[in-house]
């Protein structure tokens, strides 16, 4: 890929990485409750989901999903149901605090990473975004090599986005260190997650 094209791709891609959605909301929530390190490790689950989705897009499966009303609808409702369920759990989550005002029972990182993975893999719009965006920066005469470059760049920038949202969440967590404030934070996060689920359920397949 020519350097000029790549330099144009970088900010456009990072803007996409920074778009506020359910996975970035998870980074904020985990960062607030368990710190930046836990949110970064949990974000590995998102990367594990995105990597095969990007590969599938490169192989043309993204276009197949875009063309299949049944596949899009099935995946959409499964993903929406999981987001709503996750939001309800956040709404109902207690905020026990210890002597320092921090949560006393952090969740295992493996469970948090699984949440990130399921939220990412259950959103058919993600692979459709990859289908519409990444191929614009791929050279037809060097398709495989250039697709690897743009795909790997997306994942690296996704790590940066996870770090930024996790740091923001950790800052919010320090500002809302009391139990009552954390309960309200859980409720706000849960309501937003339910909202994302409802928006996903209402989403229409492009061209549908």
C-alpha positions in Angstrom: 0.0 0.0 0.0 1.4 3.4 -0.9 2.4 5.5 2.1 0.0 8.3 1.2 -2.9 5.9 1.2 -1.8 4.3 4.5 -1.5 7.7 6.2 -5.1 8.5 5.0 -6.3 5.1 6.3 -4.8 5.5 9.8 -7.0 8.4 11.1 -10.1 7.1 9.3 -9.6 3.6 10.9 -8.9 5.0 14.4 -12.1 7.0 14.2 -13.9 3.8 13.6 -12.0 2.1 16.5 -13.0 5.0 18.8 -16.7 4.9 17.9 -18.6 4.4 21.2 -20.4 1.0 21.1 -21.1 -1.9 23.4 -17.5 -3.2 23.5 -16.0 0.2 24.3 -18.7 0.6 27.0 -17.5 -2.7 28.4 -13.9 -1.3 28.5 -15.2 1.8 30.4 -17.2 -0.4 32.9 -14.4 -2.9 33.5 -11.9 0.0 33.9 -14.1 1.7 36.4 -14.7 -1.5 38.5 -11.4 -3.3 38.2 -8.8 -1.0 36.6 -7.0 -0.5 33.4 -5.0 -3.8 33.4 -8.2 -5.9 33.8 -9.9 -4.0 31.0 -6.9 -4.4 28.7 -6.7 -8.1 29.4 -10.5 -8.5 28.9 -10.1 -6.7 25.6 -8.2 -9.7 24.3 -11.6 -11.4 23.9 -12.7 -8.6 21.6 -9.5 -9.0 19.4 -10.0 -12.8 19.3 -13.5 -12.1 17.9 -12.5 -9.4 15.5 -9.5 -11.2 13.9 -11.6 -14.1 12.3 -14.3 -11.6 11.4 -11.7 -9.5 9.5 -10.3 -12.7 7.9 -13.9 -13.8 6.9 -14.4 -10.4 5.3 -11.2 -10.8 3.3 -12.5 -14.2 2.1 -15.8 -12.7 1.0 -18.0 -14.0 3.8 -18.9 -10.5 4.9 -20.6 -10.0 1.5 -22.5 -13.3 2.0 -23.7 -12.1 5.4 -24.8 -8.8 3.9 -26.7 -10.6 1.2 -28.4 -13.1 3.5 -31.4 -11.7 5.3 -31.8 -14.9 7.4 -28.2 -15.0 8.6 -28.1 -11.3 9.4 -31.4 -11.5 11.3 -30.5 -14.6 13.3 -27.1 -13.2 14.4 -28.6 -9.8 15.0 -31.2 -11.1 17.5 -28.8 -13.4 19.3 -26.4 -10.5 19.7 -29.2 -8.2 20.8 -30.5 -10.6 23.4 -27.0 -11.0 24.9 -26.6 -7.2 25.1 -29.9 -6.8 26.9 -29.2 -9.7 29.2 -25.7 -8.2 30.0 -27.4 -4.8 30.6 -29.9 -6.3 33.0 -27.0 -7.9 34.9 -25.3 -4.6 35.2 -28.5 -2.9 36.3 -28.9 -5.5 39.1 -25.2 -5.7 40.0 -24.4 -4.8 43.6 -21.4 -2.5 44.4 -19.9 -3.9 47.6 -17.0 -1.8 48.8 -14.1 -2.5 51.1 -12.1 -0.2 53.3 -10.6 1.7 50.4 -14.0 2.2 48.8 -13.2 -0.2 45.9 -15.1 -3.3 44.8 -14.2 -6.3 47.0 -15.0 -9.1 44.6 -13.5 -8.5 41.2 -14.6 -10.8 38.4 -12.0 -13.2 36.9 -10.3 -11.7 33.8 -11.3 -14.9 31.8 -15.0 -14.2 32.4 -14.5 -10.5 31.4 -12.7 -11.6 28.2 -15.5 -14.0 27.4 -18.0 -11.1 27.7 -15.9 -9.0 25.3 -15.8 -11.9 22.9 -19.5 -12.6 23.0 -20.4 -8.9 22.6 -18.1 -8.5 19.6 -18.9 -11.8 17.8 -22.7 -11.4 18.3 -22.8 -8.1 16.4 -23.3 -8.7 12.6 -22.9 -5.0 12.0 -19.2 -5.3 12.9 -18.4 -7.6 10.0 -20.5 -5.4 7.7 -18.4 -2.4 8.8 -15.3 -4.4 7.9 -16.9 -5.3 4.6 -17.7 -1.7 3.7 -14.5 -0.1 5.1 -11.4 -2.2 4.9 -11.6 -3.2 1.2 -11.5 0.5 0.2 -7.8 0.5 1.2 -6.8 -2.8 -0.4 -4.8 -2.9 -3.6 -6.3 -5.4 -6.1 -2.9 -6.2 -7.5 -1.6 -7.1 -4.0 -4.8 -8.1 -2.3 -3.6 -10.6 0.3 -0.6 -8.5 1.5 -2.5 -5.2 1.6 -5.5 -6.8 3.4 -3.2 -8.2 6.0 -1.7 -4.8 6.6 -5.1 -3.0 7.0 -6.5 -5.8 9.1 -3.5 -5.9 11.4 -3.5 -2.1 11.7 -7.2 -2.2 12.7 -6.4 -4.6 15.5 -3.4 -2.6 16.8 -5.6 0.6 16.8 -8.3 -1.4 18.6 -5.8 -2.0 21.4 -5.2 1.7 21.6 -8.9 2.4 21.8 -9.3 -0.2 24.5 -6.6 1.5 26.5 -8.1 4.9 26.1 -11.6 3.8 27.2 -10.2 1.7 30.0 -8.2 4.7 31.3 -11.4 6.8 31.1 -13.3 4.2 33.0 -10.6 4.0 35.7 -10.8 7.7 36.1 -14.5 7.6 36.5 -14.1 4.7 39.0 -11.8 6.9 41.1 -14.3 9.7 41.0 -17.1 7.4 42.0 -15.4 5.3 44.5 -18.3 5.2 47.0 -20.8 2.3 46.9 -23.8 4.5 46.0 -21.9 6.1 43.1 -20.8 2.7 41.8 -24.4 1.5 41.9 -25.5 4.5 39.9 -22.6 3.8 37.5 -23.7 0.2 37.1 -27.3 1.4 36.4 -26.1 3.9 33.8 -23.9 1.3 32.1 -26.6 -1.3 32.2 -29.2 1.1 30.7 -26.8 1.9 27.9 -26.1 -1.7 27.2 -29.8 -2.5 27.0 -30.1 0.5 24.7 -27.4 -0.9 22.4 -29.2 -4.2 22.4 -32.5 -2.6 21.4 -30.7 -0.6 18.7 -29.1 -3.8 17.3 -32.4 -5.6 17.3 -33.9 -2.7 15.3 -31.0 -2.6 12.8 -31.8 -3.4 9.2 -29.5 -5.2 6.9 -27.9 -2.8 4.4 -30.0 -2.9 1.2 -32.7 -4.8 3.0 
